[in-house]
Amino acid sequence: MATTKREKLFTEFPPVSTEQWEEVIKADLKGADYERKLVWKTPEGFNVRPYYRAENLAGLKFLGSEAG
């Protein structure tokens, strides 16, 4: 199977852990509260984070289902 452009792009960068992402985000915030600055709440009361990673999706049963 041929490698897609996206797959090739991913091989050009080293993997980055969630902890590494969080360290950079906190440094960029310069002391501002992460939750107050970047996490927002929907009218239904759900917290929406600024980014999600594959590990956030692990174990979610509804990912393979269709709407309706």
PDB file of N, CA, C and O in Angstrom:
ATOM      1  N   MET A   1       0.846  -1.168   0.000  1.00  0.00           N
ATOM      2  CA  MET A   1       0.000   0.000   0.000  1.00  0.00           C
ATOM      3  C   MET A   1       0.897   1.239   0.000  1.00  0.00           C
ATOM      4  O   MET A   1       1.916   1.268   0.690  1.00  0.00           O
ATOM      5  N   ALA A   2       0.532   2.230  -0.749  1.00  0.00           N
ATOM      6  CA  ALA A   2       1.321   3.457  -0.847  1.00  0.00           C
ATOM      7  C   ALA A   2       1.151   4.297   0.413  1.00  0.00           C
ATOM      8  O   ALA A   2       0.083   4.321   1.025  1.00  0.00           O
ATOM      9  N   THR A   3       2.210   4.976   0.782  1.00  0.00           N
ATOM     10  CA  THR A   3       2.166   5.872   1.931  1.00  0.00           C
ATOM     11  C   THR A   3       1.496   7.176   1.514  1.00  0.00           C
ATOM     12  O   THR A   3       1.836   7.754   0.482  1.00  0.00           O
ATOM     13  N   THR A   4       0.551   7.633   2.313  1.00  0.00           N
ATOM     14  CA  THR A   4      -0.126   8.887   1.998  1.00  0.00           C
ATOM     15  C   THR A   4       0.759  10.057   2.397  1.00  0.00           C
ATOM     16  O   THR A   4       1.704   9.890   3.168  1.00  0.00           O
ATOM     17  N   LYS A   5       0.456  11.242   1.872  1.00  0.00           N
ATOM     18  CA  LYS A   5       1.218  12.445   2.222  1.00  0.00           C
ATOM     19  C   LYS A   5       1.146  12.699   3.720  1.00  0.00           C
ATOM     20  O   LYS A   5       2.133  13.102   4.335  1.00  0.00           O
ATOM     21  N   ARG A   6      -0.015  12.464   4.304  1.00  0.00           N
ATOM     22  CA  ARG A   6      -0.199  12.689   5.736  1.00  0.00           C
ATOM     23  C   ARG A   6       0.694  11.760   6.550  1.00  0.00           C
ATOM     24  O   ARG A   6       1.363  12.200   7.485  1.00  0.00           O
ATOM     25  N   GLU A   7       0.706  10.480   6.198  1.00  0.00           N
ATOM     26  CA  GLU A   7       1.551   9.521   6.914  1.00  0.00           C
ATOM     27  C   GLU A   7       3.019   9.903   6.784  1.00  0.00           C
ATOM     28  O   GLU A   7       3.770   9.808   7.755  1.00  0.00           O
ATOM     29  N   LYS A   8       3.433  10.332   5.604  1.00  0.00           N
ATOM     30  CA  LYS A   8       4.818  10.733   5.393  1.00  0.00           C
ATOM     31  C   LYS A   8       5.156  11.943   6.258  1.00  0.00           C
ATOM     32  O   LYS A   8       6.240  12.006   6.838  1.00  0.00           O
ATOM     33  N   LEU A   9       4.246  12.896   6.348  1.00  0.00           N
ATOM     34  CA  LEU A   9       4.474  14.084   7.163  1.00  0.00           C
ATOM     35  C   LEU A   9       4.691  13.703   8.625  1.00  0.00           C
ATOM     36  O   LEU A   9       5.577  14.251   9.281  1.00  0.00           O
ATOM     37  N   PHE A  10       3.893  12.773   9.138  1.00  0.00           N
ATOM     38  CA  PHE A  10       4.022  12.368  10.534  1.00  0.00           C
ATOM     39  C   PHE A  10       5.379  11.746  10.832  1.00  0.00           C
ATOM     40  O   PHE A  10       5.889  11.900  11.942  1.00  0.00           O
ATOM     41  N   THR A  11       5.966  11.061   9.891  1.00  0.00           N
ATOM     42  CA  THR A  11       7.263  10.429  10.129  1.00  0.00           C
ATOM     43  C   THR A  11       8.393  11.442  10.203  1.00  0.00           C
ATOM     44  O   THR A  11       9.487  11.110  10.660  1.00  0.00           O
ATOM     45  N   GLU A  12       8.151  12.668   9.763  1.00  0.00           N
ATOM     46  CA  GLU A  12       9.186  13.694   9.773  1.00  0.00           C
ATOM     47  C   GLU A  12       9.319  14.392  11.127  1.00  0.00           C
ATOM     48  O   GLU A  12      10.255  15.166  11.328  1.00  0.00           O
ATOM     49  N   PHE A  13       8.408  14.134  12.049  1.00  0.00           N
ATOM     50  CA  PHE A  13       8.430  14.777  13.357  1.00  0.00           C
ATOM     51  C   PHE A  13       8.441  13.719  14.456  1.00  0.00           C
ATOM     52  O   PHE A  13       7.800  12.677  14.321  1.00  0.00           O
ATOM     53  N   PRO A  14       9.168  13.980  15.545  1.00  0.00           N
ATOM     54  CA  PRO A  14       9.180  13.014  16.650  1.00  0.00           C
ATOM     55  C   PRO A  14       7.852  13.064  17.405  1.00  0.00           C
ATOM     56  O   PRO A  14       7.182  14.096  17.408  1.00  0.00           O
ATOM     57  N   PRO A  15       7.470  11.965  18.040  1.00  0.00           N
ATOM     58  CA  PRO A  15       6.248  11.982  18.841  1.00  0.00           C
ATOM     59  C   PRO A  15       6.402  12.931  20.030  1.00  0.00           C
ATOM     60  O   PRO A  15       7.497  13.098  20.567  1.00  0.00           O
ATOM     61  N   VAL A  16       5.300  13.544  20.429  1.00  0.00           N
ATOM     62  CA  VAL A  16       5.298  14.479  21.555  1.00  0.00           C
ATOM     63  C   VAL A  16       4.271  13.983  22.563  1.00  0.00           C
ATOM     64  O   VAL A  16       3.124  13.713  22.206  1.00  0.00           O
ATOM     65  N   SER A  17       4.680  13.864  23.812  1.00  0.00           N
ATOM     66  CA  SER A  17       3.771  13.374  24.851  1.00  0.00           C
ATOM     67  C   SER A  17       2.791  14.470  25.275  1.00  0.00           C
ATOM     68  O   SER A  17       3.020  15.655  25.031  1.00  0.00           O
ATOM     69  N   THR A  18       1.713  14.054  25.904  1.00  0.00           N
ATOM     70  CA  THR A  18       0.743  15.006  26.436  1.00  0.00           C
ATOM     71  C   THR A  18       1.413  15.919  27.456  1.00  0.00           C
ATOM     72  O   THR A  18       1.133  17.117  27.505  1.00  0.00           O
ATOM     73  N   GLU A  19       2.292  15.355  28.263  1.00  0.00           N
ATOM     74  CA  GLU A  19       2.990  16.154  29.271  1.00  0.00           C
ATOM     75  C   GLU A  19       3.819  17.261  28.619  1.00  0.00           C
ATOM     76  O   GLU A  19       3.856  18.385  29.117  1.00  0.00           O
ATOM     77  N   GLN A  20       4.480  16.945  27.509  1.00  0.00           N
ATOM     78  CA  GLN A  20       5.267  17.956  26.802  1.00  0.00           C
ATOM     79  C   GLN A  20       4.367  19.058  26.244  1.00  0.00           C
ATOM     80  O   GLN A  20       4.708  20.238  26.324  1.00  0.00           O
ATOM     81  N   TRP A  21       3.226  18.678  25.683  1.00  0.00           N
ATOM     82  CA  TRP A  21       2.280  19.676  25.180  1.00  0.00           C
ATOM     83  C   TRP A  21       1.827  20.585  26.319  1.00  0.00           C
ATOM     84  O   TRP A  21       1.809  21.807  26.177  1.00  0.00           O
ATOM     85  N   GLU A  22       1.463  19.983  27.443  1.00  0.00           N
ATOM     86  CA  GLU A  22       0.961  20.755  28.579  1.00  0.00           C
ATOM     87  C   GLU A  22       2.014  21.732  29.107  1.00  0.00           C
ATOM     88  O   GLU A  22       1.679  22.859  29.471  1.00  0.00           O
ATOM     89  N   GLU A  23       3.266  21.318  29.153  1.00  0.00           N
ATOM     90  CA  GLU A  23       4.334  22.207  29.613  1.00  0.00           C
ATOM     91  C   GLU A  23       4.442  23.436  28.722  1.00  0.00           C
ATOM     92  O   GLU A  23       4.566  24.554  29.223  1.00  0.00           O
ATOM     93  N   VAL A  24       4.399  23.246  27.426  1.00  0.00           N
ATOM     94  CA  VAL A  24       4.500  24.366  26.484  1.00  0.00           C
ATOM     95  C   VAL A  24       3.277  25.278  26.599  1.00  0.00           C
ATOM     96  O   VAL A  24       3.407  26.502  26.582  1.00  0.00           O
ATOM     97  N   ILE A  25       2.100  24.684  26.715  1.00  0.00           N
ATOM     98  CA  ILE A  25       0.877  25.480  26.847  1.00  0.00           C
ATOM     99  C   ILE A  25       0.939  26.334  28.104  1.00  0.00           C
ATOM    100  O   ILE A  25       0.638  27.526  28.056  1.00  0.00           O
ATOM    101  N   LYS A  26       1.327  25.740  29.231  1.00  0.00           N
ATOM    102  CA  LYS A  26       1.406  26.489  30.488  1.00  0.00           C
ATOM    103  C   LYS A  26       2.430  27.609  30.405  1.00  0.00           C
ATOM    104  O   LYS A  26       2.207  28.692  30.946  1.00  0.00           O
ATOM    105  N   ALA A  27       3.544  27.362  29.737  1.00  0.00           N
ATOM    106  CA  ALA A  27       4.553  28.412  29.556  1.00  0.00           C
ATOM    107  C   ALA A  27       3.986  29.544  28.703  1.00  0.00           C
ATOM    108  O   ALA A  27       4.203  30.717  29.005  1.00  0.00           O
ATOM    109  N   ASP A  28       3.265  29.201  27.646  1.00  0.00           N
ATOM    110  CA  ASP A  28       2.666  30.218  26.774  1.00  0.00           C
ATOM    111  C   ASP A  28       1.610  31.047  27.500  1.00  0.00           C
ATOM    112  O   ASP A  28       1.420  32.223  27.189  1.00  0.00           O
ATOM    113  N   LEU A  29       0.925  30.441  28.464  1.00  0.00           N
ATOM    114  CA  LEU A  29      -0.106  31.154  29.219  1.00  0.00           C
ATOM    115  C   LEU A  29       0.486  32.134  30.234  1.00  0.00           C
ATOM    116  O   LEU A  29      -0.226  33.002  30.740  1.00  0.00           O
ATOM    117  N   LYS A  30       1.756  32.005  30.530  1.00  0.00           N
ATOM    118  CA  LYS A  30       2.470  32.916  31.448  1.00  0.00           C
ATOM    119  C   LYS A  30       1.732  33.105  32.773  1.00  0.00           C
ATOM    120  O   LYS A  30       1.543  34.227  33.244  1.00  0.00           O
ATOM    121  N   GLY A  31       1.321  31.983  33.359  1.00  0.00           N
ATOM    122  CA  GLY A  31       0.691  32.033  34.670  1.00  0.00           C
ATOM    123  C   GLY A  31      -0.826  32.115  34.656  1.00  0.00           C
ATOM    124  O   GLY A  31      -1.457  31.963  35.702  1.00  0.00           O
ATOM    125  N   ALA A  32      -1.424  32.350  33.495  1.00  0.00           N
ATOM    126  CA  ALA A  32      -2.887  32.396  33.428  1.00  0.00           C
ATOM    127  C   ALA A  32      -3.447  30.999  33.701  1.00  0.00           C
ATOM    128  O   ALA A  32      -2.806  29.995  33.392  1.00  0.00           O
ATOM    129  N   ASP A  33      -4.625  30.944  34.273  1.00  0.00           N
ATOM    130  CA  ASP A  33      -5.262  29.676  34.602  1.00  0.00           C
ATOM    131  C   ASP A  33      -5.688  28.937  33.333  1.00  0.00           C
ATOM    132  O   ASP A  33      -6.480  29.451  32.543  1.00  0.00           O
ATOM    133  N   TYR A  34      -5.159  27.734  33.148  1.00  0.00           N
ATOM    134  CA  TYR A  34      -5.431  26.906  31.964  1.00  0.00           C
ATOM    135  C   TYR A  34      -6.926  26.675  31.783  1.00  0.00           C
ATOM    136  O   TYR A  34      -7.466  26.880  30.695  1.00  0.00           O
ATOM    137  N   GLU A  35      -7.587  26.249  32.848  1.00  0.00           N
ATOM    138  CA  GLU A  35      -9.015  25.921  32.772  1.00  0.00           C
ATOM    139  C   GLU A  35      -9.850  27.151  32.418  1.00  0.00           C
ATOM    140  O   GLU A  35     -10.757  27.064  31.590  1.00  0.00           O
ATOM    141  N   ARG A  36      -9.559  28.274  33.025  1.00  0.00           N
ATOM    142  CA  ARG A  36     -10.347  29.488  32.779  1.00  0.00           C
ATOM    143  C   ARG A  36     -10.065  30.092  31.411  1.00  0.00           C
ATOM    144  O   ARG A  36     -10.957  30.671  30.791  1.00  0.00           O
ATOM    145  N   LYS A  37      -8.836  29.963  30.940  1.00  0.00           N
ATOM    146  CA  LYS A  37      -8.429  30.600  29.688  1.00  0.00           C
ATOM    147  C   LYS A  37      -8.755  29.751  28.452  1.00  0.00           C
ATOM    148  O   LYS A  37      -9.147  30.299  27.422  1.00  0.00           O
ATOM    149  N   LEU A  38      -8.602  28.439  28.538  1.00  0.00           N
ATOM    150  CA  LEU A  38      -8.678  27.600  27.343  1.00  0.00           C
ATOM    151  C   LEU A  38      -9.831  26.605  27.295  1.00  0.00           C
ATOM    152  O   LEU A  38     -10.195  26.140  26.215  1.00  0.00           O
ATOM    153  N   VAL A  39     -10.408  26.274  28.435  1.00  0.00           N
ATOM    154  CA  VAL A  39     -11.507  25.302  28.456  1.00  0.00           C
ATOM    155  C   VAL A  39     -12.820  26.078  28.492  1.00  0.00           C
ATOM    156  O   VAL A  39     -12.999  26.966  29.325  1.00  0.00           O
ATOM    157  N   TRP A  40     -13.737  25.742  27.585  1.00  0.00           N
ATOM    158  CA  TRP A  40     -15.028  26.423  27.586  1.00  0.00           C
ATOM    159  C   TRP A  40     -16.150  25.420  27.793  1.00  0.00           C
ATOM    160  O   TRP A  40     -15.990  24.222  27.561  1.00  0.00           O
ATOM    161  N   LYS A  41     -17.277  25.932  28.230  1.00  0.00           N
ATOM    162  CA  LYS A  41     -18.417  25.082  28.572  1.00  0.00           C
ATOM    163  C   LYS A  41     -19.543  25.321  27.570  1.00  0.00           C
ATOM    164  O   LYS A  41     -19.893  26.461  27.263  1.00  0.00           O
ATOM    165  N   THR A  42     -20.101  24.220  27.068  1.00  0.00           N
ATOM    166  CA  THR A  42     -21.229  24.317  26.139  1.00  0.00           C
ATOM    167  C   THR A  42     -22.495  24.665  26.920  1.00  0.00           C
ATOM    168  O   THR A  42     -22.519  24.525  28.142  1.00  0.00           O
ATOM    169  N   PRO A  43     -23.543  25.115  26.237  1.00  0.00           N
ATOM    170  CA  PRO A  43     -24.807  25.386  26.932  1.00  0.00           C
ATOM    171  C   PRO A  43     -25.362  24.152  27.644  1.00  0.00           C
ATOM    172  O   PRO A  43     -26.119  24.272  28.608  1.00  0.00           O
ATOM    173  N   GLU A  44     -24.979  22.962  27.162  1.00  0.00           N
ATOM    174  CA  GLU A  44     -25.435  21.720  27.800  1.00  0.00           C
ATOM    175  C   GLU A  44     -24.598  21.348  29.021  1.00  0.00           C
ATOM    176  O   GLU A  44     -24.918  20.386  29.718  1.00  0.00           O
ATOM    177  N   GLY A  45     -23.534  22.097  29.284  1.00  0.00           N
ATOM    178  CA  GLY A  45     -22.712  21.849  30.463  1.00  0.00           C
ATOM    179  C   GLY A  45     -21.480  20.998  30.238  1.00  0.00           C
ATOM    180  O   GLY A  45     -20.839  20.584  31.204  1.00  0.00           O
ATOM    181  N   PHE A  46     -21.129  20.725  28.984  1.00  0.00           N
ATOM    182  CA  PHE A  46     -19.933  19.938  28.693  1.00  0.00           C
ATOM    183  C   PHE A  46     -18.704  20.840  28.637  1.00  0.00           C
ATOM    184  O   PHE A  46     -18.753  21.927  28.060  1.00  0.00           O
ATOM    185  N   ASN A  47     -17.611  20.391  29.233  1.00  0.00           N
ATOM    186  CA  ASN A  47     -16.348  21.106  29.105  1.00  0.00           C
ATOM    187  C   ASN A  47     -15.678  20.708  27.798  1.00  0.00           C
ATOM    188  O   ASN A  47     -15.570  19.522  27.487  1.00  0.00           O
ATOM    189  N   VAL A  48     -15.231  21.692  27.036  1.00  0.00           N
ATOM    190  CA  VAL A  48     -14.545  21.447  25.770  1.00  0.00           C
ATOM    191  C   VAL A  48     -13.107  21.912  25.927  1.00  0.00           C
ATOM    192  O   VAL A  48     -12.840  23.085  26.186  1.00  0.00           O
ATOM    193  N   ARG A  49     -12.198  20.979  25.768  1.00  0.00           N
ATOM    194  CA  ARG A  49     -10.778  21.271  25.933  1.00  0.00           C
ATOM    195  C   ARG A  49     -10.216  21.866  24.648  1.00  0.00           C
ATOM    196  O   ARG A  49     -10.828  21.717  23.590  1.00  0.00           O
ATOM    197  N   PRO A  50      -9.070  22.535  24.711  1.00  0.00           N
ATOM    198  CA  PRO A  50      -8.512  23.175  23.519  1.00  0.00           C
ATOM    199  C   PRO A  50      -7.965  22.196  22.488  1.00  0.00           C
ATOM    200  O   PRO A  50      -7.808  22.554  21.320  1.00  0.00           O
ATOM    201  N   TYR A  51      -7.678  20.983  22.898  1.00  0.00           N
ATOM    202  CA  TYR A  51      -7.201  19.958  21.967  1.00  0.00           C
ATOM    203  C   TYR A  51      -7.496  18.586  22.554  1.00  0.00           C
ATOM    204  O   TYR A  51      -7.683  18.434  23.761  1.00  0.00           O
ATOM    205  N   TYR A  52      -7.532  17.602  21.684  1.00  0.00           N
ATOM    206  CA  TYR A  52      -7.741  16.219  22.101  1.00  0.00           C
ATOM    207  C   TYR A  52      -6.717  15.342  21.409  1.00  0.00           C
ATOM    208  O   TYR A  52      -6.292  15.627  20.289  1.00  0.00           O
ATOM    209  N   ARG A  53      -6.324  14.276  22.083  1.00  0.00           N
ATOM    210  CA  ARG A  53      -5.353  13.332  21.536  1.00  0.00           C
ATOM    211  C   ARG A  53      -5.990  11.945  21.485  1.00  0.00           C
ATOM    212  O   ARG A  53      -7.058  11.725  22.056  1.00  0.00           O
ATOM    213  N   ALA A  54      -5.338  11.025  20.807  1.00  0.00           N
ATOM    214  CA  ALA A  54      -5.875   9.671  20.658  1.00  0.00           C
ATOM    215  C   ALA A  54      -6.192   9.047  22.013  1.00  0.00           C
ATOM    216  O   ALA A  54      -7.191   8.339  22.143  1.00  0.00           O
ATOM    217  N   GLU A  55      -5.364   9.295  23.018  1.00  0.00           N
ATOM    218  CA  GLU A  55      -5.600   8.703  24.339  1.00  0.00           C
ATOM    219  C   GLU A  55      -6.897   9.212  24.970  1.00  0.00           C
ATOM    220  O   GLU A  55      -7.476   8.526  25.812  1.00  0.00           O
ATOM    221  N   ASN A  56      -7.365  10.403  24.579  1.00  0.00           N
ATOM    222  CA  ASN A  56      -8.634  10.916  25.081  1.00  0.00           C
ATOM    223  C   ASN A  56      -9.819  10.144  24.508  1.00  0.00           C
ATOM    224  O   ASN A  56     -10.898  10.126  25.102  1.00  0.00           O
ATOM    225  N   LEU A  57      -9.621   9.514  23.369  1.00  0.00           N
ATOM    226  CA  LEU A  57     -10.700   8.785  22.705  1.00  0.00           C
ATOM    227  C   LEU A  57     -10.751   7.313  23.084  1.00  0.00           C
ATOM    228  O   LEU A  57     -11.748   6.640  22.823  1.00  0.00           O
ATOM    229  N   ALA A  58      -9.699   6.815  23.691  1.00  0.00           N
ATOM    230  CA  ALA A  58      -9.630   5.400  24.055  1.00  0.00           C
ATOM    231  C   ALA A  58     -10.784   5.044  24.989  1.00  0.00           C
ATOM    232  O   ALA A  58     -11.024   5.722  25.988  1.00  0.00           O
ATOM    233  N   GLY A  59     -11.482   3.986  24.651  1.00  0.00           N
ATOM    234  CA  GLY A  59     -12.561   3.506  25.503  1.00  0.00           C
ATOM    235  C   GLY A  59     -13.920   4.137  25.245  1.00  0.00           C
ATOM    236  O   GLY A  59     -14.903   3.738  25.870  1.00  0.00           O
ATOM    237  N   LEU A  60     -14.007   5.107  24.347  1.00  0.00           N
ATOM    238  CA  LEU A  60     -15.308   5.692  24.040  1.00  0.00           C
ATOM    239  C   LEU A  60     -16.066   4.745  23.116  1.00  0.00           C
ATOM    240  O   LEU A  60     -15.600   4.436  22.019  1.00  0.00           O
ATOM    241  N   LYS A  61     -17.216   4.293  23.554  1.00  0.00           N
ATOM    242  CA  LYS A  61     -17.960   3.267  22.834  1.00  0.00           C
ATOM    243  C   LYS A  61     -18.680   3.795  21.597  1.00  0.00           C
ATOM    244  O   LYS A  61     -18.958   3.026  20.676  1.00  0.00           O
ATOM    245  N   PHE A  62     -18.983   5.076  21.558  1.00  0.00           N
ATOM    246  CA  PHE A  62     -19.820   5.594  20.485  1.00  0.00           C
ATOM    247  C   PHE A  62     -19.049   6.078  19.263  1.00  0.00           C
ATOM    248  O   PHE A  62     -19.670   6.581  18.326  1.00  0.00           O
ATOM    249  N   LEU A  63     -17.745   5.950  19.231  1.00  0.00           N
ATOM    250  CA  LEU A  63     -16.966   6.455  18.101  1.00  0.00           C
ATOM    251  C   LEU A  63     -17.270   5.743  16.790  1.00  0.00           C
ATOM    252  O   LEU A  63     -17.169   6.354  15.726  1.00  0.00           O
ATOM    253  N   GLY A  64     -17.631   4.496  16.838  1.00  0.00           N
ATOM    254  CA  GLY A  64     -17.909   3.752  15.621  1.00  0.00           C
ATOM    255  C   GLY A  64     -19.358   3.843  15.160  1.00  0.00           C
ATOM    256  O   GLY A  64     -19.717   3.268  14.132  1.00  0.00           O
ATOM    257  N   SER A  65     -20.191   4.554  15.904  1.00  0.00           N
ATOM    258  CA  SER A  65     -21.605   4.627  15.554  1.00  0.00           C
ATOM    259  C   SER A  65     -21.884   5.828  14.655  1.00  0.00           C
ATOM    260  O   SER A  65     -21.060   6.733  14.517  1.00  0.00           O
ATOM    261  N   GLU A  66     -23.056   5.808  14.054  1.00  0.00           N
ATOM    262  CA  GLU A  66     -23.475   6.905  13.191  1.00  0.00           C
ATOM    263  C   GLU A  66     -24.568   7.699  13.880  1.00  0.00           C
ATOM    264  O   GLU A  66     -25.267   7.182  14.752  1.00  0.00           O
ATOM    265  N   ALA A  67     -24.710   8.941  13.491  1.00  0.00           N
ATOM    266  CA  ALA A  67     -25.742   9.801  14.068  1.00  0.00           C
ATOM    267  C   ALA A  67     -27.128   9.264  13.734  1.00  0.00           C
ATOM    268  O   ALA A  67     -27.344   8.646  12.692  1.00  0.00           O
ATOM    269  N   GLY A  68     -28.056   9.516  14.646  1.00  0.00           N
ATOM    270  CA  GLY A  68     -29.440   9.162  14.369  1.00  0.00           C
ATOM    271  C   GLY A  68     -29.784   7.857  14.911  1.00  0.00           C
ATOM    272  O   GLY A  68     -30.920   7.408  14.763  1.00  0.00           O
TER     273      GLY A  68
END
